[in-house]
Amino acid sequence: MAPAEPDEEAGRIHCRLDELLAERGMTLTRLSELVGVSIVNLSVLKNDRARAIRFSTLTAICDALDCEVGELLVVR
């Protein structure tokens, strides 16, 4: 089997942002305010269209949602 292309590998990562927000009764707008990231950029992440994420952003999201990285990002 040939190695996966980078875009294929990125497509295996799923962001559970929607589920975590729903579990916590939090809106994307409120998360945006708490972490200092635009709603548009959070939406890109939420819809699995992000190609990269800064560690500082990931840390801020996890802090705001009181979760671990593995709860937010999962491999399909």
All heavy atoms as a GROMACS GRO file, in nm:
protein
  579
    1MET      N    1   0.085  -0.118   0.000
    1MET     CA    2   0.000   0.000   0.000
    1MET      C    3   0.089   0.124   0.000
    1MET      O    4   0.183   0.134   0.078
    1MET     CB    5  -0.090  -0.002   0.123
    1MET     CG    6  -0.189   0.110   0.125
    1MET     SD    7  -0.327   0.076   0.237
    1MET     CE    8  -0.282   0.175   0.375
    2ALA      N    9   0.058   0.219  -0.087
    2ALA     CA   10   0.137   0.342  -0.097
    2ALA      C   11   0.108   0.432   0.022
    2ALA      O   12  -0.002   0.431   0.076
    2ALA     CB   13   0.102   0.414  -0.227
    3PRO      N   14   0.206   0.514   0.063
    3PRO     CA   15   0.181   0.608   0.172
    3PRO      C   16   0.072   0.707   0.134
    3PRO      O   17   0.059   0.746   0.018
    3PRO     CB   18   0.315   0.680   0.191
    3PRO     CG   19   0.412   0.618   0.098
    3PRO     CD   20   0.341   0.522   0.011
    4ALA      N   21  -0.006   0.746   0.231
    4ALA     CA   22  -0.115   0.841   0.205
    4ALA      C   23  -0.059   0.979   0.176
    4ALA      O   24   0.045   1.018   0.228
    4ALA     CB   25  -0.207   0.847   0.327
    5GLU      N   26  -0.126   1.049   0.089
    5GLU     CA   27  -0.090   1.187   0.061
    5GLU      C   28  -0.122   1.272   0.184
    5GLU      O   29  -0.212   1.238   0.261
    5GLU     CB   30  -0.170   1.238  -0.059
    5GLU     CG   31  -0.135   1.171  -0.190
    5GLU     CD   32   0.007   1.197  -0.233
    5GLU    OE1   33   0.052   1.311  -0.221
    5GLU    OE2   34   0.074   1.102  -0.276
    6PRO      N   35  -0.054   1.386   0.203
    6PRO     CA   36  -0.078   1.470   0.321
    6PRO      C   37  -0.226   1.509   0.336
    6PRO      O   38  -0.278   1.508   0.445
    6PRO     CB   39   0.010   1.592   0.296
    6PRO     CG   40   0.120   1.541   0.208
    6PRO     CD   41   0.059   1.434   0.123
    7ASP      N   42  -0.294   1.544   0.227
    7ASP     CA   43  -0.435   1.583   0.236
    7ASP      C   44  -0.521   1.466   0.281
    7ASP      O   45  -0.618   1.484   0.354
    7ASP     CB   46  -0.487   1.637   0.102
    7ASP     CG   47  -0.437   1.778   0.075
    7ASP    OD1   48  -0.388   1.843   0.170
    7ASP    OD2   49  -0.448   1.823  -0.040
    8GLU      N   50  -0.487   1.345   0.238
    8GLU     CA   51  -0.563   1.228   0.281
    8GLU      C   52  -0.544   1.204   0.430
    8GLU      O   53  -0.638   1.171   0.500
    8GLU     CB   54  -0.517   1.105   0.203
    8GLU     CG   55  -0.555   1.106   0.056
    8GLU     CD   56  -0.495   0.988  -0.019
    8GLU    OE1   57  -0.450   0.893   0.046
    8GLU    OE2   58  -0.492   0.994  -0.142
    9GLU      N   59  -0.422   1.222   0.478
    9GLU     CA   60  -0.394   1.203   0.621
    9GLU      C   61  -0.471   1.306   0.702
    9GLU      O   62  -0.529   1.272   0.804
    9GLU     CB   63  -0.244   1.216   0.649
    9GLU     CG   64  -0.164   1.096   0.607
    9GLU     CD   65  -0.200   0.970   0.684
    9GLU    OE1   66  -0.220   0.978   0.807
    9GLU    OE2   67  -0.208   0.865   0.621
   10ALA      N   68  -0.471   1.432   0.660
   10ALA     CA   69  -0.542   1.536   0.733
   10ALA      C   70  -0.691   1.505   0.737
   10ALA      O   71  -0.759   1.535   0.835
   10ALA     CB   72  -0.517   1.672   0.668
   11GLY      N   73  -0.743   1.443   0.634
   11GLY     CA   74  -0.884   1.408   0.628
   11GLY      C   75  -0.925   1.302   0.728
   11GLY      O   76  -1.044   1.283   0.753
   12ARG      N   77  -0.830   1.234   0.786
   12ARG     CA   78  -0.861   1.131   0.887
   12ARG      C   79  -0.883   1.191   1.024
   12ARG      O   80  -0.935   1.125   1.113
   12ARG     CB   81  -0.747   1.030   0.894
   12ARG     CG   82  -0.736   0.947   0.766
   12ARG     CD   83  -0.631   0.839   0.780
   12ARG     NE   84  -0.661   0.754   0.895
   12ARG     CZ   85  -0.567   0.705   0.977
   12ARG    NH1   86  -0.441   0.732   0.959
   12ARG    NH2   87  -0.601   0.628   1.078
   13ILE      N   88  -0.841   1.315   1.045
   13ILE     CA   89  -0.860   1.381   1.174
   13ILE      C   90  -0.998   1.446   1.176
   13ILE      O   91  -1.034   1.522   1.087
   13ILE     CB   92  -0.752   1.489   1.197
   13ILE    CG1   93  -0.612   1.431   1.190
   13ILE    CG2   94  -0.776   1.562   1.330
   13ILE    CD1   95  -0.581   1.330   1.298
   14HIS      N   96  -1.074   1.413   1.279
   14HIS     CA   97  -1.208   1.471   1.295
   14HIS      C   98  -1.210   1.558   1.420
   14HIS      O   99  -1.162   1.517   1.526
   14HIS     CB  100  -1.312   1.360   1.307
   14HIS     CG  101  -1.447   1.408   1.348
   14HIS    ND1  102  -1.524   1.494   1.272
   14HIS    CD2  103  -1.519   1.385   1.461
   14HIS    CE1  104  -1.636   1.520   1.335
   14HIS    NE2  105  -1.636   1.455   1.450
   15CYS      N  106  -1.262   1.678   1.406
   15CYS     CA  107  -1.275   1.770   1.518
   15CYS      C  108  -1.415   1.755   1.578
   15CYS      O  109  -1.514   1.771   1.508
   15CYS     CB  110  -1.250   1.913   1.473
   15CYS     SG  111  -1.261   2.030   1.608
   16ARG      N  112  -1.423   1.727   1.705
   16ARG     CA  113  -1.549   1.706   1.775
   16ARG      C  114  -1.601   1.834   1.840
   16ARG      O  115  -1.674   1.831   1.938
   16ARG     CB  116  -1.532   1.598   1.882
   16ARG     CG  117  -1.495   1.462   1.826
   16ARG     CD  118  -1.491   1.355   1.935
   16ARG     NE  119  -1.621   1.344   2.001
   16ARG     CZ  120  -1.644   1.377   2.129
   16ARG    NH1  121  -1.548   1.424   2.205
   16ARG    NH2  122  -1.764   1.364   2.181
   17LEU      N  123  -1.565   1.950   1.784
   17LEU     CA  124  -1.601   2.077   1.844
   17LEU      C  125  -1.752   2.092   1.862
   17LEU      O  126  -1.797   2.135   1.968
   17LEU     CB  127  -1.545   2.192   1.760
   17LEU     CG  128  -1.554   2.332   1.820
   17LEU    CD1  129  -1.492   2.338   1.959
   17LEU    CD2  130  -1.486   2.432   1.729
   18ASP      N  131  -1.829   2.056   1.761
   18ASP     CA  132  -1.976   2.064   1.772
   18ASP      C  133  -2.028   1.987   1.892
   18ASP      O  134  -2.109   2.038   1.970
   18ASP     CB  135  -2.042   2.008   1.646
   18ASP     CG  136  -2.093   2.114   1.553
   18ASP    OD1  137  -2.089   2.233   1.590
   18ASP    OD2  138  -2.138   2.078   1.444
   19GLU      N  139  -1.983   1.864   1.906
   19GLU     CA  140  -2.030   1.778   2.015
   19GLU      C  141  -1.989   1.834   2.152
   19GLU      O  142  -2.071   1.836   2.245
   19GLU     CB  143  -1.975   1.637   1.999
   19GLU     CG  144  -2.023   1.567   1.873
   19GLU     CD  145  -1.910   1.512   1.790
   19GLU    OE1  146  -1.869   1.396   1.814
   19GLU    OE2  147  -1.863   1.585   1.701
   20LEU      N  148  -1.867   1.881   2.163
   20LEU     CA  149  -1.820   1.934   2.291
   20LEU      C  150  -1.894   2.063   2.327
   20LEU      O  151  -1.928   2.084   2.444
   20LEU     CB  152  -1.669   1.957   2.288
   20LEU     CG  153  -1.584   1.830   2.275
   20LEU    CD1  154  -1.436   1.866   2.260
   20LEU    CD2  155  -1.605   1.738   2.392
   21LEU      N  156  -1.919   2.148   2.228
   21LEU     CA  157  -1.997   2.270   2.254
   21LEU      C  158  -2.137   2.234   2.302
   21LEU      O  159  -2.188   2.292   2.400
   21LEU     CB  160  -2.004   2.358   2.129
   21LEU     CG  161  -1.876   2.430   2.090
   21LEU    CD1  162  -1.891   2.492   1.951
   21LEU    CD2  163  -1.840   2.536   2.193
   22ALA      N  164  -2.201   2.140   2.235
   22ALA     CA  165  -2.337   2.099   2.272
   22ALA      C  166  -2.339   2.042   2.413
   22ALA      O  167  -2.429   2.076   2.493
   22ALA     CB  168  -2.390   1.998   2.171
   23GLU      N  169  -2.243   1.957   2.445
   23GLU     CA  170  -2.237   1.897   2.579
   23GLU      C  171  -2.223   2.002   2.688
   23GLU      O  172  -2.271   1.984   2.800
   23GLU     CB  173  -2.118   1.801   2.589
   23GLU     CG  174  -2.134   1.672   2.513
   23GLU     CD  175  -2.006   1.589   2.509
   23GLU    OE1  176  -1.909   1.623   2.582
   23GLU    OE2  177  -2.003   1.492   2.432
   24ARG      N  178  -2.160   2.114   2.655
   24ARG     CA  179  -2.134   2.218   2.754
   24ARG      C  180  -2.233   2.334   2.745
   24ARG      O  181  -2.223   2.430   2.820
   24ARG     CB  182  -1.991   2.270   2.739
   24ARG     CG  183  -1.891   2.166   2.791
   24ARG     CD  184  -1.760   2.173   2.718
   24ARG     NE  185  -1.663   2.078   2.771
   24ARG     CZ  186  -1.660   1.949   2.742
   24ARG    NH1  187  -1.749   1.896   2.661
   24ARG    NH2  188  -1.567   1.870   2.793
   25GLY      N  189  -2.326   2.325   2.650
   25GLY     CA  190  -2.424   2.433   2.634
   25GLY      C  191  -2.359   2.564   2.595
   25GLY      O  192  -2.404   2.671   2.636
   26MET      N  193  -2.253   2.556   2.517
   26MET     CA  194  -2.178   2.676   2.477
   26MET      C  195  -2.194   2.700   2.328
   26MET      O  196  -2.203   2.605   2.250
   26MET     CB  197  -2.030   2.657   2.511
   26MET     CG  198  -1.945   2.783   2.490
   26MET     SD  199  -1.767   2.758   2.521
   26MET     CE  200  -1.766   2.721   2.695
   27THR      N  201  -2.198   2.825   2.289
   27THR     CA  202  -2.209   2.860   2.147
   27THR      C  203  -2.070   2.882   2.089
   27THR      O  204  -1.973   2.909   2.162
   27THR     CB  205  -2.291   2.988   2.126
   27THR    OG1  206  -2.221   3.098   2.188
   27THR    CG2  207  -2.431   2.975   2.185
   28LEU      N  208  -2.063   2.876   1.958
   28LEU     CA  209  -1.938   2.906   1.889
   28LEU      C  210  -1.898   3.051   1.914
   28LEU      O  211  -1.779   3.082   1.929
   28LEU     CB  212  -1.955   2.879   1.739
   28LEU     CG  213  -1.829   2.857   1.658
   28LEU    CD1  214  -1.751   2.736   1.708
   28LEU    CD2  215  -1.863   2.839   1.511
   29THR      N  216  -1.996   3.138   1.922
   29THR     CA  217  -1.970   3.280   1.950
   29THR      C  218  -1.903   3.297   2.085
   29THR      O  219  -1.804   3.370   2.099
   29THR     CB  220  -2.101   3.361   1.946
   29THR    OG1  221  -2.158   3.346   1.816
   29THR    CG2  222  -2.077   3.508   1.974
   30ARG      N  223  -1.954   3.229   2.186
   30ARG     CA  224  -1.896   3.239   2.321
   30ARG      C  225  -1.755   3.180   2.322
   30ARG      O  226  -1.664   3.238   2.383
   30ARG     CB  227  -1.985   3.168   2.423
   30ARG     CG  228  -1.932   3.173   2.564
   30ARG     CD  229  -1.925   3.316   2.616
   30ARG     NE  230  -1.869   3.318   2.751
   30ARG     CZ  231  -1.784   3.410   2.794
   30ARG    NH1  232  -1.749   3.511   2.717
   30ARG    NH2  233  -1.736   3.403   2.916
   31LEU      N  234  -1.735   3.067   2.255
   31LEU     CA  235  -1.601   3.008   2.248
   31LEU      C  236  -1.504   3.105   2.181
   31LEU      O  237  -1.392   3.123   2.227
   31LEU     CB  238  -1.604   2.875   2.174
   31LEU     CG  239  -1.471   2.802   2.165
   31LEU    CD1  240  -1.418   2.764   2.303
   31LEU    CD2  241  -1.483   2.678   2.076
   32SER      N  242  -1.551   3.169   2.076
   32SER     CA  243  -1.469   3.267   2.006
   32SER      C  244  -1.425   3.379   2.100
   32SER      O  245  -1.308   3.421   2.099
   32SER     CB  246  -1.548   3.326   1.887
   32SER     OG  247  -1.479   3.432   1.828
   33GLU      N  248  -1.516   3.426   2.181
   33GLU     CA  249  -1.484   3.532   2.279
   33GLU      C  250  -1.381   3.483   2.380
   33GLU      O  251  -1.288   3.556   2.416
   33GLU     CB  252  -1.610   3.576   2.352
   33GLU     CG  253  -1.711   3.647   2.264
   33GLU     CD  254  -1.848   3.660   2.330
   33GLU    OE1  255  -1.869   3.603   2.440
   33GLU    OE2  256  -1.934   3.728   2.271
   34LEU      N  257  -1.397   3.360   2.426
   34LEU     CA  258  -1.309   3.307   2.530
   34LEU      C  259  -1.168   3.280   2.480
   34LEU      O  260  -1.071   3.300   2.554
   34LEU     CB  261  -1.367   3.176   2.586
   34LEU     CG  262  -1.493   3.188   2.670
   34LEU    CD1  263  -1.548   3.049   2.702
   34LEU    CD2  264  -1.464   3.265   2.799
   35VAL      N  265  -1.155   3.234   2.355
   35VAL     CA  266  -1.022   3.194   2.307
   35VAL      C  267  -0.956   3.298   2.217
   35VAL      O  268  -0.839   3.284   2.184
   35VAL     CB  269  -1.026   3.057   2.234
   35VAL    CG1  270  -1.076   2.949   2.328
   35VAL    CG2  271  -1.110   3.061   2.109
   36GLY      N  272  -1.031   3.399   2.175
   36GLY     CA  273  -0.972   3.503   2.092
   36GLY      C  274  -0.945   3.458   1.950
   36GLY      O  275  -0.850   3.503   1.886
   37VAL      N  276  -1.029   3.368   1.900
   37VAL     CA  277  -1.019   3.320   1.762
   37VAL      C  278  -1.150   3.354   1.694
   37VAL      O  279  -1.257   3.340   1.754
   37VAL     CB  280  -0.994   3.167   1.759
   37VAL    CG1  281  -0.996   3.113   1.618
   37VAL    CG2  282  -0.860   3.134   1.826
   38SER      N  283  -1.142   3.397   1.569
   38SER     CA  284  -1.264   3.439   1.499
   38SER      C  285  -1.362   3.323   1.483
   38SER      O  286  -1.322   3.205   1.477
   38SER     CB  287  -1.231   3.496   1.362
   38SER     OG  288  -1.193   3.393   1.273
   39ILE      N  289  -1.489   3.358   1.474
   39ILE     CA  290  -1.592   3.257   1.452
   39ILE      C  291  -1.567   3.184   1.320
   39ILE      O  292  -1.586   3.063   1.311
   39ILE     CB  293  -1.733   3.322   1.453
   39ILE    CG1  294  -1.764   3.376   1.591
   39ILE    CG2  295  -1.840   3.222   1.410
   39ILE    CD1  296  -1.889   3.460   1.599
   40VAL      N  297  -1.523   3.257   1.219
   40VAL     CA  298  -1.494   3.196   1.089
   40VAL      C  299  -1.386   3.089   1.103
   40VAL      O  300  -1.402   2.978   1.052
   40VAL     CB  301  -1.452   3.304   0.986
   40VAL    CG1  302  -1.401   3.240   0.858
   40VAL    CG2  303  -1.566   3.398   0.956
   41ASN      N  304  -1.279   3.118   1.174
   41ASN     CA  305  -1.171   3.021   1.190
   41ASN      C  306  -1.215   2.901   1.274
   41ASN      O  307  -1.178   2.787   1.246
   41ASN     CB  308  -1.047   3.086   1.250
   41ASN     CG  309  -0.973   3.169   1.148
   41ASN    OD1  310  -0.989   3.151   1.028
   41ASN    ND2  311  -0.893   3.262   1.195
   42LEU      N  312  -1.296   2.926   1.377
   42LEU     CA  313  -1.348   2.814   1.456
   42LEU      C  314  -1.443   2.729   1.373
   42LEU      O  315  -1.446   2.607   1.385
   42LEU     CB  316  -1.420   2.866   1.581
   42LEU     CG  317  -1.330   2.921   1.691
   42LEU    CD1  318  -1.414   2.978   1.804
   42LEU    CD2  319  -1.235   2.814   1.744
   43SER      N  320  -1.520   2.793   1.285
   43SER     CA  321  -1.611   2.720   1.198
   43SER      C  322  -1.534   2.630   1.101
   43SER      O  323  -1.576   2.517   1.074
   43SER     CB  324  -1.699   2.818   1.120
   43SER     OG  325  -1.791   2.751   1.040
   44VAL      N  326  -1.424   2.679   1.049
   44VAL     CA  327  -1.339   2.598   0.961
   44VAL      C  328  -1.291   2.474   1.037
   44VAL      O  329  -1.296   2.363   0.984
   44VAL     CB  330  -1.219   2.682   0.909
   44VAL    CG1  331  -1.113   2.594   0.844
   44VAL    CG2  332  -1.268   2.787   0.810
   45LEU      N  333  -1.250   2.492   1.160
   45LEU     CA  334  -1.206   2.380   1.243
   45LEU      C  335  -1.322   2.285   1.270
   45LEU      O  336  -1.310   2.163   1.253
   45LEU     CB  337  -1.148   2.433   1.374
   45LEU     CG  338  -1.092   2.332   1.471
   45LEU    CD1  339  -0.973   2.258   1.410
   45LEU    CD2  340  -1.051   2.400   1.600
   46LYS      N  341  -1.435   2.340   1.308
   46LYS     CA  342  -1.554   2.261   1.342
   46LYS      C  343  -1.602   2.176   1.226
   46LYS      O  344  -1.648   2.064   1.245
   46LYS     CB  345  -1.665   2.357   1.386
   46LYS     CG  346  -1.798   2.293   1.416
   46LYS     CD  347  -1.899   2.396   1.463
   46LYS     CE  348  -1.945   2.484   1.352
   46LYS     NZ  349  -2.066   2.442   1.286
   47ASN      N  350  -1.587   2.227   1.105
   47ASN     CA  351  -1.635   2.157   0.986
   47ASN      C  352  -1.528   2.071   0.919
   47ASN      O  353  -1.543   2.032   0.804
   47ASN     CB  354  -1.694   2.257   0.887
   47ASN     CG  355  -1.820   2.320   0.940
   47ASN    OD1  356  -1.910   2.251   0.989
   47ASN    ND2  357  -1.829   2.452   0.935
   48ASP      N  358  -1.421   2.043   0.993
   48ASP     CA  359  -1.312   1.958   0.944
   48ASP      C  360  -1.247   2.008   0.816
   48ASP      O  361  -1.205   1.930   0.732
   48ASP     CB  362  -1.360   1.813   0.924
   48ASP     CG  363  -1.392   1.743   1.055
   48ASP    OD1  364  -1.331   1.778   1.158
   48ASP    OD2  365  -1.478   1.652   1.054
   49ARG      N  366  -1.239   2.139   0.800
   49ARG     CA  367  -1.174   2.195   0.682
   49ARG      C  368  -1.039   2.258   0.715
   49ARG      O  369  -0.970   2.308   0.627
   49ARG     CB  370  -1.264   2.299   0.616
   49ARG     CG  371  -1.390   2.239   0.553
   49ARG     CD  372  -1.471   2.346   0.488
   49ARG     NE  373  -1.480   2.459   0.580
   49ARG     CZ  374  -1.583   2.539   0.590
   49ARG    NH1  375  -1.687   2.524   0.513
   49ARG    NH2  376  -1.584   2.639   0.677
   50ALA      N  377  -1.001   2.255   0.842
   50ALA     CA  378  -0.873   2.313   0.882
   50ALA      C  379  -0.758   2.225   0.835
   50ALA      O  380  -0.767   2.102   0.839
   50ALA     CB  381  -0.868   2.331   1.034
   51ARG      N  382  -0.653   2.287   0.790
   51ARG     CA  383  -0.534   2.212   0.748
   51ARG      C  384  -0.427   2.215   0.856
   51ARG      O  385  -0.334   2.137   0.852
   51ARG     CB  386  -0.480   2.271   0.619
   51ARG     CG  387  -0.578   2.254   0.503
   51ARG     CD  388  -0.522   2.312   0.376
   51ARG     NE  389  -0.390   2.258   0.348
   51ARG     CZ  390  -0.362   2.179   0.246
   51ARG    NH1  391  -0.457   2.146   0.162
   51ARG    NH2  392  -0.240   2.135   0.226
   52ALA      N  393  -0.440   2.307   0.951
   52ALA     CA  394  -0.343   2.320   1.060
   52ALA      C  395  -0.410   2.393   1.176
   52ALA      O  396  -0.512   2.459   1.158
   52ALA     CB  397  -0.220   2.398   1.013
   53ILE      N  398  -0.350   2.378   1.294
   53ILE     CA  399  -0.396   2.452   1.411
   53ILE      C  400  -0.275   2.481   1.498
   53ILE      O  401  -0.188   2.395   1.517
   53ILE     CB  402  -0.506   2.375   1.489
   53ILE    CG1  403  -0.558   2.457   1.606
   53ILE    CG2  404  -0.457   2.238   1.533
   53ILE    CD1  405  -0.681   2.400   1.672
   54ARG      N  406  -0.267   2.602   1.548
   54ARG     CA  407  -0.156   2.639   1.637
   54ARG      C  408  -0.176   2.571   1.772
   54ARG      O  409  -0.288   2.557   1.820
   54ARG     CB  410  -0.154   2.790   1.658
   54ARG     CG  411  -0.108   2.867   1.539
   54ARG     CD  412  -0.094   3.016   1.576
   54ARG     NE  413  -0.036   3.087   1.465
   54ARG     CZ  414  -0.102   3.174   1.390
   54ARG    NH1  415  -0.229   3.201   1.415
   54ARG    NH2  416  -0.041   3.233   1.290
   55PHE      N  417  -0.066   2.534   1.834
   55PHE     CA  418  -0.074   2.474   1.967
   55PHE      C  419  -0.139   2.571   2.065
   55PHE      O  420  -0.214   2.529   2.154
   55PHE     CB  421   0.063   2.431   2.018
   55PHE     CG  422   0.115   2.306   1.954
   55PHE    CD1  423   0.250   2.291   1.930
   55PHE    CD2  424   0.031   2.202   1.920
   55PHE    CE1  425   0.301   2.176   1.873
   55PHE    CE2  426   0.080   2.085   1.863
   55PHE     CZ  427   0.216   2.073   1.839
   56SER      N  428  -0.111   2.699   2.052
   56SER     CA  429  -0.169   2.798   2.144
   56SER      C  430  -0.321   2.803   2.128
   56SER      O  431  -0.394   2.814   2.227
   56SER     CB  432  -0.109   2.936   2.120
   56SER     OG  433  -0.130   2.978   1.986
   57THR      N  434  -0.370   2.790   2.005
   57THR     CA  435  -0.514   2.787   1.981
   57THR      C  436  -0.574   2.659   2.037
   57THR      O  437  -0.678   2.661   2.103
   57THR     CB  438  -0.544   2.799   1.830
   57THR    OG1  439  -0.489   2.921   1.781
   57THR    CG2  440  -0.694   2.794   1.803
   58LEU      N  441  -0.509   2.548   2.012
   58LEU     CA  442  -0.556   2.420   2.062
   58LEU      C  443  -0.563   2.421   2.214
   58LEU      O  444  -0.662   2.377   2.274
   58LEU     CB  445  -0.461   2.310   2.013
   58LEU     CG  446  -0.502   2.167   2.032
   58LEU    CD1  447  -0.638   2.137   1.969
   58LEU    CD2  448  -0.396   2.076   1.972
   59THR      N  449  -0.462   2.475   2.278
   59THR     CA  450  -0.458   2.485   2.423
   59THR      C  451  -0.572   2.573   2.475
   59THR      O  452  -0.640   2.537   2.571
   59THR     CB  453  -0.322   2.541   2.470
   59THR    OG1  454  -0.219   2.456   2.424
   59THR    CG2  455  -0.315   2.553   2.621
   60ALA      N  456  -0.593   2.686   2.409
   60ALA     CA  457  -0.699   2.779   2.452
   60ALA      C  458  -0.837   2.715   2.439
   60ALA      O  459  -0.922   2.730   2.526
   60ALA     CB  460  -0.692   2.908   2.370
   61ILE      N  461  -0.859   2.643   2.330
   61ILE     CA  462  -0.988   2.574   2.310
   61ILE      C  463  -1.008   2.468   2.417
   61ILE      O  464  -1.115   2.459   2.479
   61ILE     CB  465  -0.997   2.513   2.169
   61ILE    CG1  466  -1.007   2.624   2.064
   61ILE    CG2  467  -1.118   2.420   2.158
   61ILE    CD1  468  -0.994   2.575   1.921
   62CYS      N  469  -0.905   2.388   2.441
   62CYS     CA  470  -0.915   2.283   2.544
   62CYS      C  471  -0.938   2.343   2.682
   62CYS      O  472  -1.017   2.289   2.761
   62CYS     CB  473  -0.791   2.194   2.543
   62CYS     SG  474  -0.785   2.085   2.399
   63ASP      N  475  -0.873   2.454   2.712
   63ASP     CA  476  -0.894   2.521   2.842
   63ASP      C  477  -1.038   2.570   2.854
   63ASP      O  478  -1.103   2.551   2.956
   63ASP     CB  479  -0.798   2.638   2.859
   63ASP     CG  480  -0.655   2.595   2.887
   63ASP    OD1  481  -0.631   2.476   2.916
   63ASP    OD2  482  -0.566   2.682   2.878
   64ALA      N  483  -1.089   2.633   2.747
   64ALA     CA  484  -1.224   2.688   2.750
   64ALA      C  485  -1.330   2.580   2.761
   64ALA      O  486  -1.434   2.598   2.824
   64ALA     CB  487  -1.249   2.774   2.626
   65LEU      N  488  -1.304   2.465   2.699
   65LEU     CA  489  -1.401   2.355   2.699
   65LEU      C  490  -1.373   2.254   2.810
   65LEU      O  491  -1.447   2.156   2.824
   65LEU     CB  492  -1.401   2.284   2.564
   65LEU     CG  493  -1.450   2.367   2.445
   65LEU    CD1  494  -1.435   2.289   2.315
   65LEU    CD2  495  -1.594   2.410   2.465
   66ASP      N  496  -1.266   2.277   2.887
   66ASP     CA  497  -1.226   2.186   2.993
   66ASP      C  498  -1.218   2.042   2.940
   66ASP      O  499  -1.285   1.951   2.989
   66ASP     CB  500  -1.324   2.194   3.111
   66ASP     CG  501  -1.272   2.119   3.233
   66ASP    OD1  502  -1.148   2.110   3.249
   66ASP    OD2  503  -1.354   2.068   3.311
   67CYS      N  504  -1.137   2.026   2.835
   67CYS     CA  505  -1.122   1.895   2.774
   67CYS      C  506  -0.976   1.870   2.740
   67CYS      O  507  -0.893   1.959   2.749
   67CYS     CB  508  -1.209   1.884   2.648
   67CYS     SG  509  -1.151   1.983   2.508
   68GLU      N  510  -0.947   1.748   2.702
   68GLU     CA  511  -0.815   1.708   2.657
   68GLU      C  512  -0.813   1.712   2.503
   68GLU      O  513  -0.918   1.703   2.440
   68GLU     CB  514  -0.782   1.567   2.703
   68GLU     CG  515  -0.776   1.552   2.854
   68GLU     CD  516  -0.658   1.624   2.916
   68GLU    OE1  517  -0.551   1.630   2.851
   68GLU    OE2  518  -0.673   1.676   3.027
   69VAL      N  519  -0.694   1.724   2.447
   69VAL     CA  520  -0.680   1.727   2.301
   69VAL      C  521  -0.746   1.606   2.237
   69VAL      O  522  -0.815   1.616   2.136
   69VAL     CB  523  -0.530   1.736   2.260
   69VAL    CG1  524  -0.516   1.726   2.110
   69VAL    CG2  525  -0.470   1.865   2.312
   70GLY      N  526  -0.730   1.489   2.298
   70GLY     CA  527  -0.788   1.365   2.245
   70GLY      C  528  -0.940   1.362   2.247
   70GLY      O  529  -1.000   1.280   2.178
   71GLU      N  530  -1.001   1.448   2.326
   71GLU     CA  531  -1.147   1.458   2.324
   71GLU      C  532  -1.194   1.548   2.210
   71GLU      O  533  -1.302   1.533   2.160
   71GLU     CB  534  -1.198   1.515   2.457
   71GLU     CG  535  -1.174   1.426   2.576
   71GLU     CD  536  -1.211   1.496   2.704
   71GLU    OE1  537  -1.330   1.494   2.739
   71GLU    OE2  538  -1.121   1.555   2.768
   72LEU      N  539  -1.107   1.643   2.173
   72LEU     CA  540  -1.140   1.739   2.068
   72LEU      C  541  -1.107   1.685   1.930
   72LEU      O  542  -1.187   1.696   1.838
   72LEU     CB  543  -1.065   1.870   2.094
   72LEU     CG  544  -1.086   1.982   1.992
   72LEU    CD1  545  -1.231   2.029   1.992
   72LEU    CD2  546  -0.992   2.098   2.021
   73LEU      N  547  -0.989   1.627   1.916
   73LEU     CA  548  -0.944   1.576   1.788
   73LEU      C  549  -0.932   1.424   1.794
   73LEU      O  550  -0.863   1.373   1.883
   73LEU     CB  551  -0.809   1.636   1.750
   73LEU     CG  552  -0.803   1.788   1.739
   73LEU    CD1  553  -0.661   1.834   1.714
   73LEU    CD2  554  -0.896   1.839   1.631
   74VAL      N  555  -0.995   1.355   1.702
   74VAL     CA  556  -0.989   1.209   1.699
   74VAL      C  557  -0.952   1.163   1.558
   74VAL      O  558  -0.982   1.230   1.460
   74VAL     CB  559  -1.123   1.144   1.741
   74VAL    CG1  560  -1.154   1.175   1.887
   74VAL    CG2  561  -1.236   1.188   1.652
   75VAL      N  562  -0.886   1.049   1.550
   75VAL     CA  563  -0.849   0.990   1.422
   75VAL      C  564  -0.960   0.895   1.379
   75VAL      O  565  -1.006   0.813   1.457
   75VAL     CB  566  -0.715   0.914   1.432
   75VAL    CG1  567  -0.680   0.850   1.299
   75VAL    CG2  568  -0.605   1.007   1.477
   76ARG      N  569  -1.002   0.910   1.255
   76ARG     CA  570  -1.108   0.821   1.201
   76ARG      C  571  -1.045   0.697   1.144
   76ARG      O  572  -0.939   0.698   1.091
   76ARG     CB  573  -1.185   0.889   1.090
   76ARG     CG  574  -1.263   1.007   1.136
   76ARG     CD  575  -1.352   1.048   1.023
   76ARG     NE  576  -1.357   1.194   1.017
   76ARG     CZ  577  -1.453   1.259   0.958
   76ARG    NH1  578  -1.549   1.197   0.900
   76ARG    NH2  579  -1.454   1.390   0.957
   0.00000   0.00000   0.00000
